[in-house]
Amino acid sequence: MASARQVNAGRSTPVRITVEQLGLARRLSALDTAGPVNVEIINTGSELLLGAVLNTHQQWLCEQLAAHGYVVDRQVAIADSGPAIEQAVRESLARADCVITTGGLGPTSDDLTRDRIAALLHRALHEDADVLAHVEQFFQARRRPVPPATRVQALVPEGALVLANPHGTAPGLVIEVKPNQFRADGRPSWLVMLPGPPRELYPMFTAKVLPLLRQVLPRPPQFVCCTLRSTGIGESVVEEQIAAPLKPLVDLGLELGYCARTGEVDVRLSASGDDAARLVGQAEDIVRRLIGKHIFGSGDDTLEAVVVRLLAERRRTLVLAESCTGGFMAHRITNVPGASAVFFGGLVTYSNEAKRQLLGVRAETLAAHSAVSEAVAREMAEGARVKWGTDYALSVTGIAGPTGASPAKPVGTVFIALAKAGETVALHSFNPFDRETFKFVTSQQALELLRQELLETAGASEQA
């Protein structure tokens, strides 16, 4: 079968339509909102199957959908192949109310999603003048020539809703498949095509797709969901602490879930119906009472963002002195918008000489205790704080491995220190992971040490 691009690339008939033109009012009036919504995700990309790229879309999209009452029934990853794309989409359209594809909308020869879906649905592709203008402006703003191949991203299937992409060139596309010849009962399905790069997909999904889904496939208004994020406590311990106390609420309809990641455990509380808000509220109170010390935020909060916010609220400043994390703590802090108001800077003092010259760590301390020691961690933090004159200084030193260990200090040994006026506290941890995981867990422990200090300082101030 000839692709829709080959047949219709030369046409320029405007086909941009609005949400209203999709007939949403008619859809909403006829839709039974009480029934479940079947959602399926198709991630395209041969690199996913080769293991060259981690499929983070699956986790992120499922998490976002679940938080709004849409539970994903099926998720598949497929190669950048025309037959594979058509087969996966055909199968999903036969079952799902909403099918979300990721990837394959770019300008290269292996970006086939747009073409093959248009061909599958027998919809012609037309060049969209607004999308083409955006593509050209995208390159002009960067003072780069417009590659001729990028023009293909302005091709839009007939009847599709275009989702603007301010972070890239390929727009998202939404098609109401109606009539749906793939579904036994003929019920319509919604097909959402998203670009592959996370920096483009995430904001597009949040700003465009979720509001659209709430219109065309609304969930019961009584659905309530709360995700509490914790660190410094294992998943099994979390369950041991909260499962039994929450059981009476679970019996009444509360849905309880756990999501463990490196250094973090999320507790998801949700419910539907007239009592949803009460059930979730009571459950949140119980969880906070039992493991509240470990809960650093909710929803999409990150530990580094919470720390920056607490520093800003208390008008405190921070400097970092890193060895084994190699600047990873600074990377996390500087990912937070507005961090410059509280974060003065950091030093990566990987060698002993750097620790001596840049942080003032004493040669005799290094000789007596070695670079990986509580004494050196303390002097690193104290030296950094003096150098910058900040309220707080965090330091880390450890053995990431696989070499450099000893029987007394195996791979994974870490010392963390937090210096403030008149006091330095230290933490000894053991993180026997691969180097990348080691860096994240160590930075997590250091940031959590600072978060607890900021909370205790605030509490002491309130009591005074």
Summary of the structure (lengths in Angstrom):
residues: 464
radius of gyration: 26.6
end to end distance: 77.5
largest distance: 79.8
contacts: 1504
relative contact order: 0.08
helix: 45%
strand: 22%
